[in-house]
Amino acid sequence: MMFSCIGIYSVNNSSVELYLAAVFGTLGFMWMKFGCPAAPLLLGFVLGPMLEENLRRALLLSRGDPSVFFRRPISLAFLIATVLILLTMAVPAVRKRQSQISG
């Protein structure tokens, strides 16, 4: 932990970065304690800026019309696949929770 702190401080000579590392370390520990997986967070952190940039590009090309995502067959297929995947993951969890509440 000490070597991490030395490395963080030596990059920019800023104690604010040490505090940020402590805050995010505590946040990561709490997420781990509550059982939140780190992989989706990391994927969102890495792929989020690319998603935002390409969404902005698509909206610029369509002059701000979001219906372009529903009119094009490829993007519509991806949206439908996403909804189906979310439903197949959410429905069993909801049914399990309802059975626990009623039973």
C-alpha positions in Angstrom: 0.0 0.0 0.0 2.9 2.3 0.8 4.5 1.8 -2.6 1.2 2.6 -4.3 0.9 5.8 -2.3 4.5 6.7 -3.2 3.8 6.0 -6.9 0.6 8.0 -6.9 2.2 11.0 -5.3 5.4 10.9 -7.4 3.5 11.2 -10.7 2.1 14.7 -10.2 3.3 15.6 -6.7 -0.4 16.1 -5.7 -1.8 15.0 -2.4 -5.3 15.3 -3.9 -4.6 12.2 -5.9 -3.7 10.3 -2.7 -7.1 11.2 -1.3 -8.9 10.2 -4.5 -7.1 6.8 -4.4 -8.2 6.4 -0.8 -11.8 7.2 -1.6 -11.9 4.9 -4.6 -10.1 2.2 -2.7 -12.8 2.4 0.1 -15.5 2.4 -2.5 -14.0 -0.6 -4.2 -13.8 -2.4 -0.9 -17.4 -1.6 -0.1 -18.5 -2.9 -3.5 -16.5 -6.1 -3.0 -18.0 -6.5 0.5 -21.6 -6.1 -0.9 -20.9 -8.6 -3.7 -20.9 -6.3 -6.7 -18.8 -7.7 -9.5 -15.9 -5.6 -10.8 -16.0 -6.8 -14.4 -19.1 -4.9 -15.5 -17.8 -1.8 -13.9 -14.5 -2.1 -15.7 -16.2 -2.8 -19.0 -18.4 0.3 -18.6 -15.4 2.4 -17.7 -13.5 1.3 -20.7 -16.3 1.1 -23.3 -18.4 4.0 -22.0 -16.4 6.8 -23.8 -16.4 4.9 -27.1 -20.2 4.4 -26.8 -20.8 8.0 -26.0 -18.6 9.2 -28.9 -20.3 6.9 -31.4 -23.8 7.8 -30.2 -23.0 11.4 -30.6 -21.7 10.7 -34.1 -24.8 8.8 -35.1 -27.1 11.6 -33.8 -25.0 14.2 -35.7 -25.4 12.2 -38.9 -29.2 11.8 -38.4 -29.5 15.5 -37.4 -30.5 14.7 -33.9 -33.3 12.2 -34.8 -33.1 9.2 -32.4 -35.6 7.2 -34.5 -32.7 6.3 -36.8 -31.9 3.5 -34.3 -35.3 2.0 -34.9 -35.5 2.5 -38.6 -32.2 0.8 -39.5 -32.4 -3.0 -39.5 -29.0 -3.7 -38.0 -29.4 -1.3 -35.1 -33.0 -2.5 -34.6 -31.8 -6.1 -34.4 -29.2 -5.1 -31.8 -31.8 -3.2 -29.7 -34.2 -6.2 -29.9 -31.4 -8.6 -28.9 -30.5 -6.4 -26.0 -34.0 -6.3 -24.7 -34.4 -10.0 -25.0 -31.1 -10.6 -23.2 -32.2 -8.3 -20.4 -35.6 -10.0 -20.1 -34.1 -13.5 -20.0 -31.9 -12.3 -17.1 -34.5 -10.3 -15.2 -37.6 -12.6 -15.5 -36.1 -15.5 -13.4 -34.9 -13.1 -10.7 -38.3 -11.5 -10.5 -40.1 -14.9 -10.3 -37.7 -16.1 -7.6 -38.3 -12.9 -5.6 -42.1 -13.3 -5.9 -41.9 -16.9 -4.8 -39.9 -15.9 -1.8 -42.4 -13.1 -0.9 -45.5 -15.3 -1.3 -44.0 -18.5 0.0 
